[in-house]
Amino acid sequence: LWDTYNMATGILGDVLSYIRLYALGLAGGMLGGAFNNLAGMVLGDAPNVLQWVSFVLILIIGHLLNLCMSALGAFVHPLRLSFVEYFKNSGYEGKGKLYEPFKLS
């Protein structure tokens, strides 16, 4: 009964984890759209040179920021899935030396 409970909650946790990844992807798309709208508002109806420069800077910096955050997410979340959820569900039990940094040898 306990193993069944652990399996059911593990599957639910995995599904929620993938929903979280979907939400992060959706948030990245919405953030990109927000930068596009912001740059479009800066450009206005009759743009001059300063407005064009501001437009380009907002697009480059905004989308670069969004790309960096997405790259960080693409690195961190698979690590979390591998180390936390795989080792939790695989029955792995680490057997090693206890880490005692302040112990005198």
Backbone hydrogen bonds, N-H to C=O, Kabsch-Sander energy under -0.5 kcal/mol:
donor,donor_aa,acceptor,acceptor_aa,energy
5,Y,1,L,-2.1
6,N,2,W,-2.4
7,M,3,D,-2.3
8,A,4,T,-2.6
9,T,5,Y,-2.6
10,G,6,N,-1.9
11,I,7,M,-2.5
12,L,8,A,-2.2
13,G,9,T,-2.4
14,D,10,G,-2.2
15,V,11,I,-2.4
16,L,12,L,-2.5
17,S,13,G,-1.9
18,Y,14,D,-2.1
19,I,15,V,-2.1
20,R,16,L,-2.0
21,L,17,S,-1.8
22,Y,18,Y,-2.1
23,A,19,I,-2.3
24,L,20,R,-2.1
25,G,21,L,-2.0
26,L,22,Y,-2.4
27,A,23,A,-2.5
28,G,24,L,-1.9
29,G,25,G,-1.8
30,M,26,L,-2.3
31,L,27,A,-2.4
32,G,28,G,-2.1
33,G,29,G,-2.1
34,A,30,M,-2.1
35,F,31,L,-2.1
36,N,32,G,-2.0
37,N,33,G,-2.5
38,L,34,A,-2.6
39,A,35,F,-2.5
40,G,36,N,-2.2
41,M,37,N,-2.3
42,V,38,L,-1.9
43,L,39,A,-1.8
44,G,40,G,-1.7
52,W,48,N,-1.9
53,V,49,V,-2.4
54,S,50,L,-2.4
55,F,51,Q,-2.5
56,V,52,W,-2.5
57,L,53,V,-2.5
58,I,54,S,-2.6
59,L,55,F,-2.1
60,I,56,V,-2.8
61,I,57,L,-2.8
62,G,58,I,-2.4
63,H,59,L,-2.3
64,L,60,I,-2.0
65,L,61,I,-2.3
66,N,62,G,-2.3
67,L,63,H,-2.4
68,C,64,L,-2.5
69,M,65,L,-2.3
70,S,66,N,-2.1
71,A,67,L,-2.4
72,L,68,C,-2.3
73,G,69,M,-2.2
74,A,70,S,-2.4
75,F,71,A,-1.1
76,V,72,L,-2.8
77,H,73,G,-2.0
79,L,75,F,-1.0
80,R,76,V,-2.3
81,L,77,H,-2.6
82,S,78,P,-2.5
83,F,79,L,-2.9
84,V,80,R,-2.4
85,E,80,R,-1.0
86,Y,81,L,-1.5
87,F,82,S,-0.8
88,K,84,V,-1.3
89,N,85,E,-1.9
90,S,86,Y,-1.6
92,Y,87,F,-1.0
96,G,94,G,-0.5
100,E,98,L,-0.7
103,K,100,E,-1.1
